Every structure is written in C-alpha cells, then in structure tokens.
Amino acid sequence: MLSELLSHPTFLVPTLFLIYFIVSFLRRPRPLDIPIVGSRKGDWFPLLQARWRNTRDFKTALEHAYTQGSPVLVPVAGEGDIVILPPKEVKFIIDQPDSVLGFSERAFEIFQIDYTFMDPKIPRVPLHESLLRSKLTPRIGSLVPDLAEEAVWSLETHWGDAETHDEWREVCVFETVRHIVGSVANRAFVGLPYCRDPELVNNGMAFAIDIPLSSTIIKLIWKPLRPLLAPLATIPNRIHTRRFRKILISEIDRRLQNYDKAQSDQKDQDSSSEDEPNDFLQWSIQQAKAGGDPYMWRNEVLADRILMVNFAAIHTTSFTLTEAILDLVSSKPEYIEEIRQEIVSVLAAHDGSWNKRAVSQMEKLDSAIRESARFSSIVSIGLGRSVVAEGGLTTPSGVHLPKGTKVSVPAYWIMRNEESYAESETFTPFRFSDLRNSIDQIKSSDDGQKSDHVRRARNALPTTSPDFLVFGLGRHACPGRFFAAVELKIILAHMLLMYDFEMLPVKPEDSWVGITRLPPLKANIRVKRKKT
C-alpha cells in the first residue's frame, strides 16, 4: 500500500514536493565542508540537484557514500541533509552519550510524532520500552505455546486448512503475512479473543502504514506550514487510532476494575497473578498503577500503548518475514527440506512440544532468517542520530558536525561487505548456523559450557554487531528483538511444516522509495496444505 501510494502520487504529493524544493533553495543551508553525494561538476545548485538525484535513486547514493570511506553529505527529500559516516565510525556513534548524539530526537523527527500520533506523550514517555525489556523478554518462554497455537490458527485462516490439502493456492505473501504476524503478535499483546478480531488487527496494521506515509508527506511541508497542513495528512492516523481504541476500551475498563478490586481485597501478587492475563496489556496496567500517575492508566492511553507496540512490531516483522519466505522459495528446494527436517527432529526431541528451548535449537531456521535479514535488509541507513551537543561534535575523521546535524551509517552496504560476509551478494541460508557450529568459533574458556553458549549466541538472529545492524546496536538496539526473533521462527517453522511451496525461478525485485527499502509487496507464491 505504501509503495503504491508513493509511486502513484496524487496532486498533493508533487505539489508539496515542489514547494519543498523551492523553500530548500531559498533557505540555502550552508553545507558542511565534505563531499556532497549526488552533486556533479558544473551543477548550478549542487544541494538541490543532489537531493533530486538521491531521492530518485537512494540505493546508488548510499553505495557512493559507503565506498567513499569518509564522512559525506547525502541530501534527500523529506529527510534533509544526512551525514553518512563510514563503517569504521560505527563504534564512535554508539559510544556517544545521548547528551551528544540524540537517538530519540532523530526518531521523533523521522516519524513527526507531534503530528502523526493523536497523543504524542505516548512515544515521548516510552514506558512500553521498559516493559519489553523487563516483562516481555523474560516471559517469552511462557508465551511460546500460545504463539505456536496462534500461528496455526492464522495460517489456516489465510493460507488454507487441512480440508484444502489437495489444492494449490496462490497467496500474496506480504498481504497474508501481515495479517498472520498481526494475530500472533497481538496474542502476546492483548490475548484471546482480541488477537483474532480482524478489526483490531486491520486497524493496527493500517496505523503502522499511516505513520511512515503521513510523516513522509509532513516532512515535505515547510515547517511553518506544518501545523496547518499536517492535520490533513494525518486524517487516517486519527481514524485508525479511534477505531483501535473503541475495540479495546471495554476490555481495558474491565481489567482496570479487576485490578482495583484485587488490590482492595489485599490479594498478594503471587495469588492474584494466577488469574491475571499474561500479556502486554496487563503488564501495562500494572506498570501504570505502580507509577501512580492517573493519566497513565486512562483507558485511551493504555489502548494507545498497545497501538504503539503494534506499530513497532507488526510492520518491520512482516517485511522481514516476507523477505525470508521469498528468499527461500526462490533459492533451492533442498534448503527448505533441510530446515523442515531440523524442525521435525527438534520437536521430536521435545515430545512434539513447542517451548523456548525447542525454538532456540532450530539453528538452521534461525540462520536462514538472519541471512535473509542481512541479504534482503529492509534497513538502508542505520544508527540514526542527531547532534544535540551545543558545541557540536568532531568525528574521528576530523569533521566537525554542528548541533542539529543528522548522522547515520550505510547499513545496507555494511551488511553486504565482502570482508565480513564471503559471497555477500548470495543468499546463503546456513551461513550463520555453519559459523555457530564451526570449531573455529570455539574460544578457550575455563567453562566449556559457557564458551559454547557464547559461541552460539554470537550468530543468533537477535544478536547485534557492527556488521549486522538490522536491530540497531548498543544501548538503543531494538528492545523487542528477542520476541521478534522467536515470533519469526515460530511462524516460519509452521509454514514449512504445514505447507508445500511451488518454487520461484527468480525472486521478485524489491523497491526503494526515498531512503526506504521495501520488499515486493505484491509478490504471490503458490502453497498447498500438507496432509496431516
């Protein structure tokens, strides 16, 4: 949907685009004394012309920035002038305190939260992030059986049940995957029956599309005009937020009443927790009440927090899973069969039970998803920050960046670096599982078991590193990546167990919209339900 809207612009978009370029030219920002990617000798207006070229072909612009090996300026419509730092300065970025390089400031500007969220306080007071770390991640193990159950239900709903085992069925990968991911993710967020409510899932998905689309449009508007025009661009945001709230309000009120009653009855936490739902909504209620601020346990605020995690979780996970499916189906049939056999073997060792340990032992499955995330990365630039220090910042390359400068690294090309990844332009599904099981990876240690754990964790899907930036790096790495990894593995494992796939001769092409890299959103595959 996002790709179609931006590749078939209405009258409004090109008009705003033209206004943006004219205003940018009239303001004539003084460029840093570094090369401008996209400018050419003889250009009358280097920044303006570079911005046009880079916006039309950001992949090439990013490759030029990567090969430069030193800081460069990359002007892009809607994003301003981004300083792309070389890969060797990745550590420099993550080592800077938030008082020097601001993470939130850049994110708020990218998503224009003051306009795109009905309640901007939700992202500005990110209580949900602490819940992801303190509640969701430690409780993944208890959620695995429910996630597996939901994966089966969702796949049978969208890809066909056992009664259709003799029929090949054509499905749009992204369109069905985002519904499947929406249901499975919301099983952990709001539980049954709401995770299966198509209206809740649809509005959560729609909002996840609203944010990048409306923020892109808003960033094309001259800042003084944004308060006037942004409400028009964000009409869908408000519609989907209100619909999402309406679905959850009664359930939130019921849970709030039950929580207050339990407290008034002076039930201890252990006894009351047995009857409490084990999901993100319940943890949000507990957190809000413990914080003591009545605003935070308003039903609309709690609903918006669930909508916020839907935005954070569903869109990127759907993109990643879409790429993984298409990478496998356009590779070799024996890859799929080898992963399938691993899944069967692991489950047999656990008496057919889906649990956290079983999921962690599916190393080839884990490797295939991590390799797809690297090879078909939806992340173009990474480690986005804004210089917030009053005196600016000087990079190891000797370039001084004044306050307000936006910096990033060329993540897409870092993850295709031949020195880090042999045959980097080839999808090699068992690249990381081979590394995990290579004797060369074993480090000497007094505790062999600990050494083995470290060795295996180093190349696991949610593990970040300077040459794997899908989930970011450092203290601002995605807090939900461990849940996302388990969710991805459970869904893809069930796909491979439950369905046969008709292989594709070649993978459908991805597309670029400005700095955004999109999977083939309209790509179809043919699947057939396996006999049970």
Secondary structure, 3 states (H helix, E strand, C coil): CHHHHHHCCCCHHHHHHHHHHHHHHHHCCCCCCCCECCCCCCCCCHHHHHHHHHHHCHHHHHHHHHHHCCCEEEEECCCEEEEECCHHHHHHHHHCCCCCEEHHHHHHHHHCHHHHCCCCHHHHCCHHHHHHHHHHCCCHHHHHHHHHHHHHHHHHHHHCCHHHCCCEEEEEHHHHHHHHHHHHHHHHHCCCCHHHCHHHHHHHHHHHHHHHHHHHHHHCCCHHHHHHHHHHHCHHHHHHHHHHHHHHHHHHHHHHHHHHHHHHCCCCHHHHHCCCCCCHHHHHHHHHHHHCCHHHHCHHHHHHHHHHHHHHHHHHHHHHHHHHHHHHHCCCHHHHHHHHHHHHHHHHHCCCCCCHHHHHCCHHHHHHHHHHHHHCCCCCCEEEEEECCCCCEECCCCCEECCCCEEEECHHHHCCCCCCCCCCCCCCCCHHHHHHCCHHHCCCCCCHHHHHHHHHHHCCCCCCECCECCCCCHHHCCCCHHHHHHHHHHHHHHHHHHEEECCCCCCCCCEEECCEEECCCCCEEEEEECCC
